[in-house]
Amino acid sequence: MFAINFNLTLRRAVLAALLAAGSSAALAAPSADPLHYHVEIDTSQFSGAGFLDFTFLAGNSPAPGATATLSQFSGAFGALDSKDGNVSGSAPGTLVFGNGGGYNDWFQNVTLGGKFAFDIVFGGEFLGTSGNAGTTFSLGLLDQSASAYLGNPNGNLLQFDLMPRNGALPASIAASTYASIASISAVPEASEWMMLTGGLALIGFALRRRTLPTA
């Protein structure tokens, strides 16, 4: 009887340890400055034509290299209106920004009234290079005349601030929204999904064992 109880206690302890490891990995991801995010903009309160303005700007002093890659676009995108600096690609499609130019901007025609979404992944030298100057990615929504901001009359809907390593401090990414129509969510990496799925599978196995009839 002692051996049976001991084995049951041991199995429960191992299960608890595995679940704790999986849960801690999943919960720690958002606070560990992920590089991959999903952005959504809800323009259902507006109608007609408008513009999305994507910018990627380095600080005043030389900033370590950084990139922003946008993909998985959805929404009513029209033709490109203008682009400046270090940016290439297409929307919808894939856009790649660098921070080497003085002004890196993509100004896109859109039809308002629905939702726009895309994924954005950051990378570059700023992750491992020390420096004092950061790089900012921002997104603004403008009306048909391109003279008035929508969603936030004071300017951009959202912003990402990329800061390089600073001594012992690691590189960081701070995400901010300035309007209720904009949302940002971190996209878990594949390893985090595997840990979470493994933890859920172990929970299911434990619950099934508890419901099996005893001899």
Secondary structure, DSSP 8 states (H G I E B T S, - for coil): -HHHHHHHHHHHHHHHHHHHHHHHHHHHGGGG--SEEEEEEE-TT--EEEEEEEEEEE-SS-----EEEEEEEES-EEEEEEEESSEEE-SSS-EEEES-SS--EEEEEEEESSEEEEEEEEESGGGTSB-S--EEEEEEEE-TTSSSBSSSTTS-SEEEEEE-BBTTB--EEEEEE-STTEEEEE---HHHHHHHHHHHHHHHHHHHHHHS---
